[in-house]
Amino acid sequence: MSEREVTPSLEDHELDELDQYLRAHARENEADLLLDGVHGLLTLLAIGPDPALPDEWLPEVLHAPFTDEEEGERILLLLAKLNDSIVGEIDAETYEPILGEVDLEDGGVALSAAGWCEGVSRAIDLRASAWESRLAEDAQLMEMLGPVMALSVDEGVLTAEAEFERLTEQEYDDCLAHIPQVVAQVAQYWRVHPASEREKAGSGAASSEFRDPPRRRGGRWVH
């Protein structure tokens, strides 16, 4: 665990505040990230090959100028706190993904990784050259990402060349349970095998496999 001071995670009321803002400002007919997607985005940027400054990732989250200066400062503060807390949670081995929830036809509720995986895909796109180069050369990294890749394919975030059967409910839940382990392993991987300047300076073209918007498992988002 890092010796630096760990930024506290957001309180429930702070998460609710940020969630409500993102929902209220989501554009119609656009695949804007909600809270789960923002968490996936910031997670992969935190553990990936090359850190990203807020100027790079904020456009993935905020799509219009703030109309209220005080509210804007508050939202930026919450986003910064969320971003800073992720690394601390990974170091402390307390990381858990923020997932969406969907209502099922039988009246129950199920967790959904669609939004979180969409955020992950956008983070990979922001560092596409390093990710694509390394994934093509190192099967170990692809194997580590297996559960997240499986969820992404199942939710339609990742377009696979081969035909895959949908995950069973148990397989889906097993993949969700493995997310913290995947995050920890990938973070350690990039620490031990940092991206070269050649990889960072690649074409940077976004992977077409990560462009499709997420597909909900059914029902509506309830978080």
Secondary structure, 3 states (H helix, E strand, C coil): CCCCCCCCCCCHHHHHHHHHHHHHCCCCCCCCCCHHHHHHHHHHHHHCCCCCCHHHHHHHCCCCCCCCHHHHHHHHHHHHHHHHHHHHHHHCCCCCCCCEEEECCCCCEEEECHHHHHHHHHHHHHCHHHHHHHHHHCHHHHHHCHHHHHHHHHCCCCCCCCCCCCCCHHHHHHHHHHHHHHHHHHHHHHHHCCCCHHHHCCCCCCCHHHCCCCCCCCCCECC
